[in-house]
Amino acid sequence: MMRHTAFAAVLLLAAPLAIAESPRFGLDVEVLHDSNASRGLYDADRKADSIVSVEGSLVGSTPVGSRSGFVYRAAARYDYFSTFEDLSNIGLTGRVAYRVQPGTEFSSPFFEIAGNAVWLQHSDSELRDGTILSLEASIGSHLTDRVRL
């Protein structure tokens, strides 16, 4: 049942990308060490763990006008905790943002409003399973072709 649900969620999250212009694929692999994976407040409660994360993503955009458009992102992520295996999880993420840059100069500020949905399924911890929904607004500027503030 979980595999069918995950497959349906990926299709739902990736649906807007079918109409996007030139979608881009990404793969991110991380290996990290968390000195407080247990999130303990006191030294005696703090437990360390090593984590391997793999994420695949698909990003696309659809222009609405000469200076505005939608940006879509769908991703699937797996986090493996080597010591606390119950914390290992699968996450599916979908993000839709509307971005507008009223000015015509490269470094003119842009304004963005976005909605995010994350579905998490842990390996053996039903208490941590669930969905995270968020709405965000931001203002930014391009400093170079690769650096944004």
C-alpha positions in Angstrom: 0.0 0.0 0.0 2.8 2.4 0.9 4.4 1.9 -2.6 1.2 2.7 -4.3 0.6 5.8 -2.2 4.2 7.0 -2.8 3.8 6.5 -6.6 0.5 8.4 -6.7 2.1 11.2 -4.7 5.0 11.5 -7.0 2.7 11.7 -10.0 0.6 14.3 -8.3 3.6 16.4 -7.4 5.2 16.2 -10.8 2.0 16.9 -12.8 2.7 20.7 -13.1 6.1 19.9 -14.6 4.5 18.4 -17.6 3.6 21.9 -18.8 6.8 23.5 -17.7 9.4 24.8 -20.1 12.7 22.8 -20.2 12.5 20.9 -16.9 15.8 20.2 -15.2 16.7 17.1 -13.3 18.9 17.1 -10.2 20.5 14.5 -8.0 21.9 15.3 -4.5 23.9 12.8 -2.4 25.0 13.9 1.1 26.9 12.1 3.9 26.9 13.9 7.2 27.4 13.4 10.9 24.8 14.8 13.4 26.2 15.3 16.9 22.7 15.5 18.4 20.4 13.3 16.3 18.3 12.6 19.4 17.7 16.3 19.9 18.6 16.0 23.6 18.7 19.1 25.7 21.4 17.9 28.1 24.8 16.3 27.3 23.7 12.9 28.7 20.7 12.8 26.3 22.6 13.8 23.1 23.3 10.9 20.8 25.3 11.2 17.5 24.6 9.5 14.2 25.8 9.3 10.7 23.3 10.0 7.9 23.3 9.3 4.2 20.7 11.2 2.1 19.8 10.8 -1.5 17.4 13.2 -3.3 16.2 13.3 -6.9 14.4 16.4 -8.1 12.7 17.8 -11.1 12.4 21.6 -11.6 10.6 23.6 -14.2 9.1 27.0 -14.9 6.2 28.5 -16.9 6.4 32.2 -17.9 3.2 34.2 -17.3 4.5 37.5 -18.6 7.7 39.2 -19.6 8.8 39.5 -15.9 6.8 36.9 -14.0 6.1 33.2 -14.0 5.6 30.0 -12.0 8.4 27.8 -10.8 7.7 24.1 -10.0 9.7 21.6 -8.0 9.1 18.0 -7.2 11.5 15.8 -5.2 11.9 12.5 -3.6 14.4 12.1 -0.7 15.6 9.1 1.3 17.5 9.7 4.6 19.3 6.7 6.2 20.3 6.9 9.8 23.0 4.3 10.6 22.5 4.1 14.4 18.9 5.2 14.9 17.3 3.4 11.9 13.8 4.3 13.1 14.6 7.9 12.1 15.3 6.8 8.5 12.6 8.2 6.2 11.3 8.8 2.7 10.0 12.3 1.9 8.1 13.5 -1.2 8.1 17.3 -1.7 6.2 19.5 -4.0 6.6 23.3 -4.4 4.9 25.8 -6.5 6.0 29.5 -6.5 4.9 32.6 -8.4 7.8 35.0 -9.0 7.7 38.5 -10.4 10.6 40.9 -11.0 9.1 44.3 -11.7 12.4 46.1 -12.6 14.2 45.6 -15.8 17.8 45.5 -14.4 19.5 42.2 -13.7 19.9 43.0 -9.9 16.3 44.4 -9.5 14.5 42.8 -6.6 12.1 39.9 -7.2 9.1 39.0 -5.1 7.9 35.4 -4.6 5.1 33.6 -2.9 5.2 29.8 -2.7 3.4 26.9 -1.3 5.2 23.7 -0.1 3.9 20.2 0.7 6.1 17.5 2.2 4.9 13.9 2.9 7.1 11.9 5.3 7.1 8.2 6.0 9.6 6.9 8.6 10.9 3.3 8.6 9.5 2.3 12.0 8.1 5.4 13.7 4.5 6.1 12.9 4.5 8.9 15.4 6.8 10.9 13.2 4.9 10.2 9.9 2.9 13.0 8.4 2.5 15.9 6.1 4.0 19.4 6.4 2.3 22.2 4.5 3.7 25.7 4.4 3.3 29.1 2.7 6.1 31.5 2.3 6.8 35.0 0.9 10.2 36.3 0.0 12.1 39.1 -1.6 15.4 38.5 -3.3 18.0 39.9 -5.8 20.5 38.3 -8.2 24.0 39.4 -7.2 25.6 37.3 -10.1 24.3 34.8 -12.5 24.8 32.1 -9.8 24.4 34.0 -6.5 21.1 35.3 -5.1 20.4 37.1 -1.9 
